Amino acid sequence: MNKRNGEKISQVIWDLAFVFGALSLLLIMWRMSAPDKGSRIEASLPEIKYQVKSIDVKAVYEKDLLPVIRIERERNEEARKRALQVIADGFVKYRAGIPEFTEDLEGYGSKFTILGKIVGDKWNQWWNDEEAHDTARYVHDKFEEHIVSGSELKRLLKDSMVEFTSDLVANRNQMLAEMRIRLTANDVPVEIRMSDTEWSAFLTDYQKQLDLKLETYGQDAVTYTILSFAAGNTFSNGVIEIGTEAAKVVTPVIATVGTWLAAGMETACATTATLAGGSTMVCSLGGSAGGSTVGPVGTAVGFTIGMAIGYVVDIYYEKQFEERMMVELTDSLNRLENLVIDGNLDKPGLKRIYTEIITDIEALSRGAALKALDESKRR
């Protein structure tokens, strides 16, 4: 009995030892395969991906800057219309002086003076075998008194160009102010937000890009001079400063335009004189007299006066002199106005010049703004 009890006890001990060994082995295997506490926490968290938003510079440019540039173009177009209207208004005034001019020539005092001078000129031509120009000088002075002088036309061109150029600068400053609002104001929905320092850097880049693009343009005395001034200057002291500086810029431009006008009116005067059967000498006389003090613009007016001189010399004795003179002078002034505004096949008029400048400014602003915005992204 004792022997059987001993065997049972021994069997139980072995069974317990087996179970304990099996459990220990399982525990060791579990510990080896299970992750530690930190790993379990990390594994339990969702995966987080950090992404830096990619800024589409072109989209920002098209949404926030291009509309401002287009508005500047519209303002510049209005400036062009105003500047050309200055010219048109001036010629309305000039044409209004034609009746007074012809009436003065037909007055008794002028009639006897002109007839005397015509006879005197003819006598000098016959007796001294030289051209005499007393009649021409008299008519020249009367024309400038009643209609227009070279200095007056020069001032008219200057007024138009200064107004146009000043408006371009003012419109550019307004455009940049609106750009700044769009790129810096907190209440404006825009993808790029700039600080004042960043805006200053943007403005510097913008001007740099303008200067680089300006270097690729031709050095035309008219378009480049006004274009570079309007695109390359920002004035802070108001309209007076802009106007003063613009007046300095357009002075050489007026001389260039005056040369074109003089050439065009010389051709017109010679053609008119030939068709009328008169002498083309008065054209040269009028041109030289007009240009003696105010340069090529005065020469252009002088050729216009030359046509009037030709009609005085050729048809002063006819009954329909006054009527014909008014028609011909109106036509001559219309020709001069068309040359100023529309130009001809050889040279552009102010309308085309102004339009080309506006188009170039828009192209410069577009390219410079996009490039400057891209540079600001890189910083």
C-alpha positions as a Markdown table, in Angstrom:
| # | Residue | x | y | z |
|---|---|---|---|---|
| 1 | Met | 0.0 | 0.0 | 0.0 |
| 2 | Asn | 2.8 | 2.4 | 0.8 |
| 3 | Lys | 4.5 | 1.4 | -2.3 |
| 4 | Arg | 1.5 | 2.3 | -4.5 |
| 5 | Asn | 1.1 | 5.6 | -2.8 |
| 6 | Gly | 4.7 | 6.4 | -3.4 |
| 7 | Glu | 4.3 | 5.7 | -7.1 |
| 8 | Lys | 1.2 | 7.9 | -7.4 |
| 9 | Ile | 3.0 | 10.8 | -5.7 |
| 10 | Ser | 6.0 | 10.4 | -7.9 |
| 11 | Gln | 3.7 | 10.4 | -11.0 |
| 12 | Val | 2.0 | 13.6 | -9.9 |
| 13 | Ile | 5.3 | 15.3 | -9.4 |
| 14 | Trp | 6.5 | 14.3 | -12.8 |
| 15 | Asp | 3.2 | 15.5 | -14.3 |
| 16 | Leu | 3.5 | 18.8 | -12.5 |
| 17 | Ala | 7.1 | 19.2 | -13.7 |
| 18 | Phe | 6.1 | 18.5 | -17.3 |
| 19 | Val | 3.3 | 21.1 | -17.1 |
| 20 | Phe | 5.6 | 23.6 | -15.4 |
| 21 | Gly | 8.3 | 23.0 | -18.1 |
| 22 | Ala | 5.8 | 23.3 | -20.9 |
| 23 | Leu | 4.4 | 26.6 | -19.5 |
| 24 | Ser | 7.9 | 27.9 | -19.0 |
| 25 | Leu | 8.8 | 27.1 | -22.6 |
| 26 | Leu | 5.6 | 28.8 | -23.9 |
| 27 | Leu | 6.3 | 31.8 | -21.8 |
| 28 | Ile | 9.9 | 32.1 | -23.1 |
| 29 | Met | 8.7 | 31.7 | -26.7 |
| 30 | Trp | 6.0 | 34.4 | -26.2 |
| 31 | Arg | 8.5 | 36.9 | -24.6 |
| 32 | Met | 10.8 | 36.4 | -27.5 |
| 33 | Ser | 8.2 | 37.0 | -30.2 |
| 34 | Ala | 6.1 | 39.8 | -28.5 |
| 35 | Pro | 7.0 | 43.6 | -29.2 |
| 36 | Asp | 8.2 | 45.7 | -26.3 |
| 37 | Lys | 5.9 | 48.3 | -24.7 |
| 38 | Gly | 7.3 | 51.2 | -26.7 |
| 39 | Ser | 6.9 | 49.3 | -29.9 |
| 40 | Arg | 3.4 | 48.4 | -29.1 |
| 41 | Ile | 2.5 | 52.1 | -28.5 |
| 42 | Glu | 4.1 | 53.1 | -31.7 |
| 43 | Ala | 2.4 | 50.4 | -33.7 |
| 44 | Ser | -0.9 | 51.4 | -32.2 |
| 45 | Leu | -0.7 | 55.0 | -33.5 |
| 46 | Pro | -1.9 | 55.9 | -37.1 |
| 47 | Glu | 0.7 | 56.7 | -39.7 |
| 48 | Ile | 1.2 | 60.5 | -40.0 |
| 49 | Lys | 2.5 | 62.0 | -43.3 |
| 50 | Tyr | 3.8 | 65.5 | -43.3 |
| 51 | Gln | 3.3 | 67.4 | -46.7 |
| 52 | Val | 4.6 | 70.9 | -47.6 |
| 53 | Lys | 2.0 | 72.6 | -49.8 |
| 54 | Ser | 3.4 | 73.2 | -53.3 |
| 55 | Ile | 2.7 | 76.8 | -54.4 |
| 56 | Asp | 1.6 | 77.2 | -58.0 |
| 57 | Val | 3.3 | 80.6 | -58.9 |
| 58 | Lys | 1.6 | 80.8 | -62.2 |
| 59 | Ala | -1.8 | 80.3 | -60.7 |
| 60 | Val | -1.2 | 83.0 | -58.1 |
| 61 | Tyr | 0.1 | 85.3 | -60.9 |
| 62 | Glu | -3.0 | 84.7 | -63.0 |
| 63 | Lys | -5.4 | 85.1 | -60.1 |
| 64 | Asp | -4.0 | 88.0 | -58.2 |
| 65 | Leu | -1.5 | 90.0 | -60.4 |
| 66 | Leu | -2.6 | 89.6 | -64.0 |
| 67 | Pro | -6.0 | 91.3 | -63.3 |
| 68 | Val | -4.2 | 94.3 | -61.9 |
| 69 | Ile | -1.9 | 94.5 | -65.0 |
| 70 | Arg | -4.9 | 94.4 | -67.2 |
| 71 | Ile | -6.5 | 97.2 | -65.3 |
| 72 | Glu | -3.3 | 99.2 | -65.8 |
| 73 | Arg | -3.6 | 98.6 | -69.6 |
| 74 | Glu | -7.2 | 99.9 | -69.5 |
| 75 | Arg | -6.1 | 103.0 | -67.7 |
| 76 | Asn | -3.2 | 103.6 | -70.1 |
| 77 | Glu | -5.6 | 103.3 | -73.0 |
| 78 | Glu | -7.7 | 106.1 | -71.5 |
| 79 | Ala | -4.5 | 108.1 | -71.1 |
| 80 | Arg | -3.8 | 107.6 | -74.8 |
| 81 | Lys | -7.2 | 108.9 | -75.7 |
| 82 | Arg | -6.8 | 112.0 | -73.5 |
| 83 | Ala | -3.3 | 112.7 | -74.9 |
| 84 | Leu | -4.5 | 112.5 | -78.5 |
| 85 | Gln | -7.5 | 114.7 | -77.7 |
| 86 | Val | -5.1 | 117.4 | -76.6 |
| 87 | Ile | -3.8 | 117.4 | -80.2 |
| 88 | Ala | -7.3 | 117.3 | -81.7 |
| 89 | Asp | -8.4 | 120.2 | -79.6 |
| 90 | Gly | -5.4 | 122.2 | -80.6 |
| 91 | Phe | -6.1 | 121.8 | -84.3 |
| 92 | Val | -9.7 | 122.8 | -83.8 |
| 93 | Lys | -8.4 | 126.1 | -82.4 |
| 94 | Tyr | -5.9 | 126.5 | -85.3 |
| 95 | Arg | -8.6 | 126.0 | -87.9 |
| 96 | Ala | -10.9 | 128.5 | -86.1 |
| 97 | Gly | -8.2 | 131.1 | -87.0 |
| 98 | Ile | -8.5 | 130.6 | -90.7 |
| 99 | Pro | -11.4 | 133.0 | -91.3 |
| 100 | Glu | -9.6 | 135.8 | -89.4 |
| 101 | Phe | -6.4 | 135.1 | -91.4 |
| 102 | Thr | -8.2 | 135.3 | -94.8 |
| 103 | Glu | -10.2 | 138.3 | -93.8 |
| 104 | Asp | -7.1 | 140.1 | -92.6 |
| 105 | Leu | -5.4 | 139.4 | -96.0 |
| 106 | Glu | -8.5 | 140.7 | -97.8 |
| 107 | Gly | -8.7 | 143.9 | -95.7 |
| 108 | Tyr | -7.9 | 147.2 | -97.3 |
| 109 | Gly | -4.7 | 147.7 | -95.3 |
| 110 | Ser | -3.3 | 144.2 | -96.1 |
| 111 | Lys | -4.6 | 144.4 | -99.7 |
| 112 | Phe | -2.5 | 147.4 | -100.6 |
| 113 | Thr | 0.4 | 146.1 | -98.6 |
| 114 | Ile | 0.4 | 142.7 | -100.3 |
| 115 | Leu | -0.2 | 144.1 | -103.8 |
| 116 | Gly | 2.8 | 146.5 | -103.2 |
| 117 | Lys | 5.0 | 143.7 | -101.9 |
| 118 | Ile | 4.0 | 141.4 | -104.8 |
| 119 | Val | 4.9 | 144.1 | -107.3 |
| 120 | Gly | 8.1 | 144.9 | -105.4 |
| 121 | Asp | 9.1 | 141.2 | -105.4 |
| 122 | Lys | 8.4 | 140.9 | -109.1 |
| 123 | Trp | 10.5 | 144.0 | -109.8 |
| 124 | Asn | 13.4 | 142.7 | -107.8 |
| 125 | Gln | 13.3 | 139.4 | -109.6 |
| 126 | Trp | 13.3 | 141.1 | -112.9 |
| 127 | Trp | 15.7 | 143.9 | -112.2 |
| 128 | Asn | 18.1 | 142.3 | -109.7 |
| 129 | Asp | 17.7 | 138.7 | -111.0 |
| 130 | Glu | 17.2 | 137.4 | -107.4 |
| 131 | Glu | 14.3 | 136.0 | -105.4 |
| 132 | Ala | 12.5 | 138.6 | -103.3 |
| 133 | His | 10.4 | 137.4 | -100.3 |
| 134 | Asp | 8.7 | 140.5 | -98.8 |
| 135 | Thr | 5.3 | 139.1 | -99.6 |
| 136 | Ala | 6.2 | 135.7 | -98.1 |
| 137 | Arg | 7.4 | 137.2 | -94.9 |
| 138 | Tyr | 4.3 | 139.4 | -94.5 |
| 139 | Val | 2.0 | 136.4 | -95.0 |
| 140 | His | 4.1 | 134.3 | -92.7 |
| 141 | Asp | 3.7 | 136.8 | -89.9 |
| 142 | Lys | -0.1 | 137.0 | -90.4 |
| 143 | Phe | -0.4 | 133.2 | -90.4 |
| 144 | Glu | 1.4 | 132.9 | -87.1 |
| 145 | Glu | -0.7 | 135.7 | -85.7 |
| 146 | His | -4.0 | 134.2 | -86.5 |
| 147 | Ile | -3.6 | 130.5 | -86.9 |
| 148 | Val | -0.5 | 128.8 | -85.4 |
| 149 | Ser | 3.2 | 129.3 | -85.0 |
| 150 | Gly | 6.0 | 126.8 | -84.8 |
| 151 | Ser | 6.4 | 127.4 | -81.1 |
| 152 | Glu | 2.7 | 126.9 | -80.5 |
| 153 | Leu | 2.7 | 123.5 | -82.3 |
| 154 | Lys | 5.8 | 122.5 | -80.4 |
| 155 | Arg | 4.0 | 123.4 | -77.1 |
| 156 | Leu | 1.0 | 121.4 | -78.2 |
| 157 | Leu | 3.1 | 118.3 | -78.9 |
| 158 | Lys | 4.8 | 118.7 | -75.5 |
| 159 | Asp | 1.5 | 119.0 | -73.7 |
| 160 | Ser | 0.2 | 115.8 | -75.2 |
| 161 | Met | 3.4 | 113.8 | -74.5 |
| 162 | Val | 3.8 | 115.1 | -71.0 |
| 163 | Glu | 0.2 | 114.3 | -70.1 |
| 164 | Phe | 0.5 | 110.8 | -71.6 |
| 165 | Thr | 3.9 | 110.1 | -70.0 |
| 166 | Ser | 2.8 | 111.4 | -66.6 |
| 167 | Asp | -0.4 | 109.3 | -66.7 |
| 168 | Leu | 1.7 | 106.2 | -67.5 |
| 169 | Val | 3.9 | 106.7 | -64.5 |
| 170 | Ala | 0.8 | 107.4 | -62.2 |
| 171 | Asn | -0.9 | 104.3 | -63.5 |
| 172 | Arg | 2.2 | 102.2 | -62.9 |
| 173 | Asn | 2.4 | 103.5 | -59.3 |
| 174 | Gln | -1.3 | 102.7 | -58.8 |
| 175 | Met | -0.8 | 99.2 | -60.2 |
| 176 | Leu | 2.1 | 98.5 | -57.8 |
| 177 | Ala | 0.1 | 99.7 | -54.9 |
| 178 | Glu | -2.7 | 97.3 | -55.8 |
| 179 | Met | -0.3 | 94.5 | -56.2 |
| 180 | Arg | 1.0 | 95.2 | -52.7 |
| 181 | Ile | -2.5 | 95.0 | -51.3 |
| 182 | Arg | -3.1 | 91.7 | -52.9 |
| 183 | Leu | 0.2 | 90.2 | -51.8 |
| 184 | Thr | 0.4 | 91.5 | -48.2 |
| 185 | Ala | -3.0 | 92.2 | -46.8 |
| 186 | Asn | -4.4 | 89.6 | -44.4 |
| 187 | Asp | -8.0 | 89.9 | -45.6 |
| 188 | Val | -7.2 | 89.2 | -49.2 |
| 189 | Pro | -7.5 | 85.5 | -50.1 |
| 190 | Val | -4.2 | 84.7 | -51.8 |
| 191 | Glu | -1.9 | 81.7 | -51.5 |
| 192 | Ile | 1.3 | 83.8 | -51.1 |
| 193 | Arg | 1.4 | 86.2 | -48.2 |
| 194 | Met | 4.3 | 88.7 | -48.0 |
| 195 | Ser | 5.6 | 90.7 | -45.2 |
| 196 | Asp | 6.7 | 94.3 | -45.8 |
| 197 | Thr | 10.3 | 93.1 | -46.1 |
| 198 | Glu | 9.3 | 90.4 | -48.6 |
| 199 | Trp | 7.3 | 93.0 | -50.6 |
| 200 | Ser | 10.4 | 95.2 | -50.8 |
| 201 | Ala | 12.4 | 92.3 | -52.1 |
| 202 | Phe | 9.6 | 91.5 | -54.6 |
| 203 | Leu | 9.6 | 95.1 | -55.8 |
| 204 | Thr | 13.4 | 95.1 | -56.2 |
| 205 | Asp | 13.1 | 91.9 | -58.3 |
| 206 | Tyr | 10.3 | 93.4 | -60.3 |
| 207 | Gln | 12.3 | 96.5 | -61.2 |
| 208 | Lys | 15.4 | 94.3 | -62.0 |
| 209 | Gln | 13.3 | 92.3 | -64.4 |
| 210 | Leu | 12.0 | 95.4 | -66.1 |
| 211 | Asp | 15.5 | 96.8 | -66.6 |
| 212 | Leu | 16.7 | 93.5 | -68.1 |
| 213 | Lys | 13.8 | 93.4 | -70.5 |
| 214 | Leu | 14.2 | 97.1 | -71.4 |
| 215 | Glu | 17.7 | 96.3 | -72.5 |
| 216 | Thr | 16.3 | 94.0 | -75.2 |
| 217 | Tyr | 14.3 | 96.8 | -76.8 |
| 218 | Gly | 15.5 | 98.9 | -79.7 |
| 219 | Gln | 16.8 | 102.3 | -78.8 |
| 220 | Asp | 14.1 | 104.2 | -80.8 |
| 221 | Ala | 14.3 | 107.9 | -79.9 |
| 222 | Val | 10.5 | 108.1 | -79.3 |
| 223 | Thr | 9.1 | 104.8 | -78.0 |
| 224 | Tyr | 12.2 | 103.8 | -76.0 |
| 225 | Thr | 12.6 | 107.2 | -74.3 |
| 226 | Ile | 9.0 | 107.3 | -73.1 |
| 227 | Leu | 8.8 | 103.6 | -72.4 |
| 228 | Ser | 11.9 | 103.5 | -70.2 |
| 229 | Phe | 10.9 | 106.6 | -68.3 |
| 230 | Ala | 7.3 | 105.3 | -67.6 |
| 231 | Ala | 8.4 | 101.7 | -66.8 |
| 232 | Gly | 11.5 | 102.6 | -64.8 |
| 233 | Asn | 10.5 | 105.4 | -62.4 |
| 234 | Thr | 8.4 | 105.6 | -59.3 |
| 235 | Phe | 7.7 | 109.1 | -58.0 |
| 236 | Ser | 6.5 | 109.8 | -54.5 |
| 237 | Asn | 6.1 | 113.6 | -54.6 |
| 238 | Gly | 3.0 | 113.7 | -56.7 |
| 239 | Val | 1.9 | 115.0 | -60.1 |
| 240 | Ile | 4.1 | 118.1 | -60.2 |
| 241 | Glu | 7.3 | 116.0 | -59.9 |
| 242 | Ile | 6.1 | 113.6 | -62.5 |
| 243 | Gly | 5.2 | 116.4 | -64.9 |
| 244 | Thr | 8.5 | 118.2 | -64.5 |
| 245 | Glu | 10.5 | 115.1 | -65.2 |
| 246 | Ala | 8.3 | 114.0 | -68.1 |
| 247 | Ala | 8.8 | 117.5 | -69.7 |
| 248 | Lys | 12.6 | 116.9 | -69.7 |
| 249 | Val | 12.2 | 113.4 | -71.2 |
| 250 | Val | 9.9 | 114.4 | -74.1 |
| 251 | Thr | 12.1 | 117.4 | -75.3 |
| 252 | Pro | 14.3 | 115.3 | -77.6 |
| 253 | Val | 11.2 | 113.2 | -78.6 |
| 254 | Ile | 9.5 | 116.4 | -79.9 |
| 255 | Ala | 12.5 | 117.2 | -82.1 |
| 256 | Thr | 12.4 | 113.7 | -83.6 |
| 257 | Val | 8.6 | 113.9 | -84.3 |
| 258 | Gly | 9.1 | 117.4 | -85.7 |
| 259 | Thr | 11.6 | 116.1 | -88.3 |
| 260 | Trp | 9.0 | 113.6 | -89.5 |
| 261 | Leu | 6.4 | 116.3 | -89.7 |
| 262 | Ala | 8.7 | 118.7 | -91.6 |
| 263 | Ala | 9.5 | 116.0 | -94.2 |
| 264 | Gly | 5.8 | 115.1 | -94.6 |
| 265 | Met | 4.7 | 118.8 | -95.0 |
| 266 | Glu | 7.5 | 119.6 | -97.4 |
| 267 | Thr | 6.3 | 116.9 | -99.7 |
| 268 | Ala | 2.7 | 118.1 | -99.3 |
| 269 | Cys | 3.6 | 121.7 | -100.0 |
| 270 | Ala | 5.6 | 120.8 | -103.1 |
| 271 | Thr | 2.8 | 118.7 | -104.4 |
| 272 | Thr | 0.2 | 121.4 | -103.8 |
| 273 | Ala | 2.3 | 124.0 | -105.4 |
| 274 | Thr | 3.0 | 121.9 | -108.5 |
| 275 | Leu | -0.7 | 121.0 | -108.9 |
| 276 | Ala | -1.7 | 124.7 | -108.6 |
| 277 | Gly | 0.9 | 125.6 | -111.2 |
| 278 | Gly | 2.8 | 127.8 | -108.8 |
| 279 | Ser | 6.4 | 127.9 | -107.6 |
| 280 | Thr | 7.7 | 125.4 | -105.0 |
| 281 | Met | 10.2 | 128.1 | -103.9 |
| 282 | Val | 7.7 | 129.4 | -101.3 |
| 283 | Cys | 7.7 | 125.9 | -99.7 |
| 284 | Ser | 11.4 | 126.1 | -98.9 |
| 285 | Leu | 11.1 | 129.7 | -97.9 |
| 286 | Gly | 8.2 | 129.0 | -95.5 |
| 287 | Gly | 10.0 | 126.0 | -94.1 |
| 288 | Ser | 13.3 | 127.8 | -93.4 |
| 289 | Ala | 11.6 | 130.7 | -91.9 |
| 290 | Gly | 9.5 | 128.6 | -89.6 |
| 291 | Gly | 12.4 | 126.5 | -88.5 |
| 292 | Ser | 14.8 | 129.3 | -87.8 |
| 293 | Thr | 13.8 | 129.7 | -84.2 |
| 294 | Val | 12.0 | 126.5 | -83.0 |
| 295 | Gly | 13.6 | 123.7 | -85.0 |
| 296 | Pro | 11.9 | 121.0 | -87.1 |
| 297 | Val | 8.5 | 121.6 | -85.6 |
| 298 | Gly | 8.7 | 125.2 | -86.8 |
| 299 | Thr | 9.8 | 123.9 | -90.2 |
| 300 | Ala | 6.7 | 121.8 | -90.4 |
| 301 | Val | 4.5 | 124.8 | -89.7 |
| 302 | Gly | 6.6 | 126.8 | -92.1 |
| 303 | Phe | 5.8 | 124.4 | -95.0 |
| 304 | Thr | 2.1 | 124.8 | -94.1 |
| 305 | Ile | 2.5 | 128.6 | -94.3 |
| 306 | Gly | 4.4 | 128.1 | -97.6 |
| 307 | Met | 1.2 | 126.8 | -99.1 |
| 308 | Ala | -0.7 | 129.9 | -97.9 |
| 309 | Ile | 2.1 | 132.1 | -99.4 |
| 310 | Gly | 1.8 | 130.2 | -102.7 |
| 311 | Tyr | -1.9 | 130.9 | -102.9 |
| 312 | Val | -1.4 | 134.6 | -102.1 |
| 313 | Val | 1.3 | 134.9 | -104.8 |
| 314 | Asp | -0.7 | 132.9 | -107.4 |
| 315 | Ile | -4.4 | 133.7 | -106.9 |
| 316 | Tyr | -4.5 | 136.9 | -104.8 |
| 317 | Tyr | -6.0 | 138.8 | -107.7 |
| 318 | Glu | -8.9 | 136.3 | -108.3 |
| 319 | Lys | -12.4 | 137.0 | -107.0 |
| 320 | Gln | -12.6 | 133.6 | -105.2 |
| 321 | Phe | -9.3 | 134.1 | -103.4 |
| 322 | Glu | -10.8 | 134.1 | -99.9 |
| 323 | Glu | -13.0 | 131.1 | -100.4 |
| 324 | Arg | -10.2 | 129.0 | -102.0 |
| 325 | Met | -7.7 | 130.1 | -99.4 |
| 326 | Met | -10.0 | 128.9 | -96.6 |
| 327 | Val | -10.5 | 125.5 | -98.3 |
| 328 | Glu | -6.8 | 125.0 | -99.0 |
| 329 | Leu | -5.7 | 126.1 | -95.5 |
| 330 | Thr | -8.2 | 123.8 | -93.9 |
| 331 | Asp | -7.0 | 121.0 | -96.0 |
| 332 | Ser | -3.3 | 121.8 | -95.1 |
| 333 | Leu | -4.0 | 121.9 | -91.4 |
| 334 | Asn | -5.9 | 118.6 | -91.7 |
| 335 | Arg | -2.9 | 117.1 | -93.4 |
| 336 | Leu | -0.6 | 118.4 | -90.6 |
| 337 | Glu | -3.0 | 117.0 | -87.9 |
| 338 | Asn | -3.1 | 113.6 | -89.7 |
| 339 | Leu | 0.6 | 113.5 | -89.8 |
| 340 | Val | 0.8 | 114.2 | -86.1 |
| 341 | Ile | -1.8 | 111.7 | -85.1 |
| 342 | Asp | -1.8 | 109.0 | -87.7 |
| 343 | Gly | 1.6 | 109.4 | -89.4 |
| 344 | Asn | 2.2 | 108.1 | -92.9 |
| 345 | Leu | 3.8 | 105.1 | -94.6 |
| 346 | Asp | 7.3 | 106.1 | -93.6 |
| 347 | Lys | 6.8 | 107.3 | -90.0 |
| 348 | Pro | 4.2 | 106.5 | -87.3 |
| 349 | Gly | 2.0 | 109.1 | -85.8 |
| 350 | Leu | 1.5 | 109.7 | -82.1 |
| 351 | Lys | -1.5 | 107.3 | -82.0 |
| 352 | Arg | 0.6 | 104.3 | -83.1 |
| 353 | Ile | 3.6 | 105.4 | -80.9 |
| 354 | Tyr | 1.4 | 105.7 | -77.8 |
| 355 | Thr | -0.3 | 102.3 | -78.6 |
| 356 | Glu | 3.0 | 100.6 | -79.0 |
| 357 | Ile | 4.3 | 102.0 | -75.7 |
| 358 | Ile | 1.2 | 100.8 | -73.9 |
| 359 | Thr | 1.5 | 97.3 | -75.4 |
| 360 | Asp | 5.2 | 97.2 | -74.5 |
| 361 | Ile | 4.5 | 98.3 | -70.9 |
| 362 | Glu | 1.9 | 95.6 | -70.5 |
| 363 | Ala | 4.4 | 92.9 | -71.8 |
| 364 | Leu | 7.1 | 94.2 | -69.5 |
| 365 | Ser | 4.8 | 94.2 | -66.5 |
| 366 | Arg | 3.6 | 90.7 | -67.2 |
| 367 | Gly | 7.0 | 89.2 | -67.6 |
| 368 | Ala | 8.6 | 91.1 | -64.7 |
| 369 | Ala | 5.7 | 90.3 | -62.2 |
| 370 | Leu | 5.8 | 86.6 | -63.0 |
| 371 | Lys | 9.5 | 86.4 | -62.7 |
| 372 | Ala | 9.6 | 88.4 | -59.5 |
| 373 | Leu | 6.9 | 86.3 | -57.9 |
| 374 | Asp | 8.9 | 83.1 | -58.8 |
| 375 | Glu | 12.0 | 84.6 | -57.2 |
| 376 | Ser | 10.0 | 85.4 | -54.0 |
| 377 | Lys | 9.0 | 81.7 | -53.8 |
| 378 | Arg | 12.6 | 80.6 | -53.9 |
| 379 | Arg | 13.6 | 82.7 | -50.9 |
